[in-house]
């Protein structure tokens, strides 16, 4: 059995304030996991520790067998949406994605352009639209953030409220996209306040409450 994520005795404090308390969880590769909980319960902090954006006070996180902060600084083969996606606001969505892909992709400029256009269409954006991102609606920015997350065909997606700003049609389209990615073998860790996101997408659900992570028995 392959594990996409292993969280072992993970605790995180900010000053003297504990945010995560001895979190223990194994996330098998190829499944969709949900995390539910109130604002301030620790969901985003847990995701940032998994990704390598925060270092734990105690314990460890491994992603695809590599220990974060020891074997690598950041989670390998991972795409993400955490809080508000960042963009070059005076550039088009296509240029944002093209420059991001050029940082890590050794393929030709033409093949990168083809990948960018394909990903934009997947999330419901028009790659021919030259409008600067600063003029995008909130929903368009969220779609572009999802495009960033899946651009490099990651094996793991960590998504913190990925449906923010989307209308009902957009939510439905993104759910179908995530299911298609899961069908191709992508592991997904998803936090959402929308119960329908959890019930329609996730086969295993955890609840975060005051820094404690508990698996929910009904899933």
C-alpha positions in Angstrom: 0.0 0.0 0.0 1.3 3.4 -1.0 0.7 6.4 1.2 0.5 9.9 -0.3 0.7 11.5 3.1 1.8 10.3 6.6 1.2 12.6 9.5 2.9 11.5 12.7 2.3 13.0 16.1 2.1 16.5 14.6 1.7 19.5 16.8 2.0 23.1 16.0 2.1 26.1 18.3 2.2 29.8 17.6 3.9 31.2 20.7 2.2 29.4 23.5 -1.0 28.8 21.6 -1.5 25.2 20.4 -3.2 25.0 17.0 -2.5 21.3 16.1 -2.5 18.7 18.9 -0.7 15.4 18.2 -2.3 14.8 14.8 -1.9 11.3 13.5 -3.2 10.2 10.1 -2.3 8.2 7.0 -3.7 9.1 3.6 -3.5 6.4 1.1 -2.6 7.3 -2.5 -5.4 7.4 -5.0 -8.3 8.5 -2.8 -10.2 11.7 -2.0 -10.1 12.8 1.6 -12.2 15.5 3.1 -11.5 17.7 6.2 -14.3 19.5 7.9 -14.3 21.8 10.8 -15.1 25.3 12.0 -13.0 28.4 11.1 -9.9 28.4 13.3 -10.0 24.7 14.0 -6.6 24.1 12.4 -7.5 22.8 8.9 -5.4 25.3 7.0 -2.5 25.1 9.4 -2.4 21.3 8.9 -2.4 21.7 5.1 0.4 24.2 5.4 2.5 21.8 7.4 1.8 19.0 4.9 2.9 21.3 2.1 6.0 22.5 3.9 4.9 26.2 4.3 5.0 25.8 8.1 7.3 23.7 10.2 5.7 21.6 13.0 6.6 22.2 16.6 6.6 18.4 17.1 6.1 15.4 14.9 6.6 15.0 11.2 4.9 14.9 7.8 6.0 12.7 4.9 4.6 13.0 1.3 5.2 10.1 -1.1 7.8 8.8 1.4 9.8 12.0 1.6 9.9 13.7 5.0 9.1 17.4 4.7 11.9 19.6 6.1 14.4 16.7 6.0 14.3 15.0 2.6 12.8 18.0 0.9 11.6 21.5 1.8 8.2 21.3 0.2 5.8 18.5 -0.7 6.9 16.8 -3.9 4.6 16.3 -6.9 1.9 18.4 -5.3 -0.5 21.1 -6.5 -2.4 23.3 -4.1 -4.9 26.0 -3.4 -4.3 27.6 0.0 -6.2 30.7 1.0 -6.2 33.3 -1.9 -4.2 32.3 -5.0 -1.6 34.8 -6.1 -1.3 36.1 -9.6 0.5 38.7 -11.7 -2.5 41.0 -11.9 -1.4 43.0 -15.0 -0.9 39.8 -17.1 -3.5 37.5 -18.7 -4.4 34.2 -17.2 -2.5 32.4 -20.0 0.7 34.4 -19.3 0.4 33.7 -15.6 0.3 29.9 -16.3 2.9 30.0 -19.0 5.5 31.7 -16.8 4.7 29.4 -13.9 5.2 26.3 -16.1 8.4 27.6 -17.7 10.0 27.7 -14.2 10.0 23.9 -13.9 9.2 22.4 -17.3 12.0 21.6 -19.7 9.7 20.9 -22.7 9.6 23.2 -25.7 7.8 26.5 -25.5 5.2 25.2 -28.0 4.4 22.1 -25.8 4.1 24.3 -22.7 1.7 26.6 -24.6 -0.4 23.6 -25.5 -0.5 22.4 -21.9 -1.5 25.8 -20.6 -4.3 26.1 -23.2 -5.6 22.6 -22.4 -5.6 23.3 -18.6 -7.4 26.6 -19.1 -10.1 24.8 -21.1 -10.4 22.1 -18.4 -11.3 24.7 -15.8 -13.6 26.6 -18.1 -11.4 29.6 -19.0 -10.8 30.8 -22.6 -7.0 30.8 -23.4 -7.6 33.4 -26.1 -8.8 35.9 -23.5 -6.1 38.6 -23.1 -7.9 40.3 -20.2 -5.5 41.1 -17.3 -6.2 39.0 -14.2 -7.0 42.2 -12.2 -10.2 42.4 -14.3 -11.2 38.8 -13.7 -14.2 38.1 -11.5 -13.8 36.3 -8.3 -15.0 33.1 -9.9 -12.6 33.4 -12.8 -9.7 33.9 -10.4 -10.7 30.8 -8.5 -10.8 28.8 -11.8 -7.3 30.2 -12.6 -6.1 29.1 -9.1 -7.4 25.6 -9.8 -5.6 25.7 -13.2 -2.4 26.6 -11.4 -2.9 23.7 -9.0 -3.3 21.1 -11.7 -0.9 22.6 -14.3 2.0 20.3 -13.7 -0.1 17.1 -13.4 0.6 16.6 -9.7 0.1 13.2 -8.0 -1.4 15.0 -5.0 -3.8 18.0 -4.8 -4.2 19.9 -1.5 -7.3 22.1 -1.8 -8.4 24.5 0.9 -11.9 25.7 0.0 -11.4 25.4 -3.8 -15.0 26.3 -4.6 -14.8 29.9 -3.1 -16.3 32.4 -5.4 -17.8 29.9 -7.9 -21.4 30.0 -8.9 -23.5 26.8 -8.9 -22.4 25.8 -12.4 -18.8 26.4 -11.6 -19.0 24.3 -8.5 -20.6 21.4 -10.5 -17.9 21.7 -13.2 -15.1 21.7 -10.6 -16.5 18.7 -8.8 -16.6 16.8 -12.1 -13.0 17.9 -12.8 -11.8 16.6 -9.4 -13.5 13.3 -9.9 -11.9 12.9 -13.3 -8.5 13.7 -11.8 -9.1 11.1 -9.1 -10.1 8.6 -11.8 -6.7 9.2 -13.4 -5.0 8.4 -10.0 -4.6 11.8 -8.4 -4.9 11.8 -4.6 -6.9 14.7 -3.3 -7.1 16.3 0.2 -10.0 18.7 0.4 -11.2 21.2 3.0 -14.7 22.6 2.4 -17.5 24.2 4.3 -20.0 22.9 1.8 -21.4 19.5 2.9 -22.2 18.6 -0.7 -18.6 18.9 -1.7 -17.7 16.4 1.0 -20.5 13.9 0.4 -20.2 14.0 -3.4 -16.4 13.9 -3.6 -14.9 12.2 -0.5 -14.7 8.6 0.4 -13.0 9.3 3.8 -13.7 12.3 6.0 -11.9 13.7 9.0 -13.1 16.4 11.4 -10.7 19.0 12.8 -11.8 20.4 16.2 -9.5 22.5 18.4 -6.5 21.1 16.8 -7.5 17.4 17.1 -8.1 15.4 13.9 -10.7 12.6 14.1 -11.8 10.2 11.4 -15.6 10.3 10.9 -17.1 6.8 11.1 -19.9 7.3 8.5 -17.4 7.5 5.6 
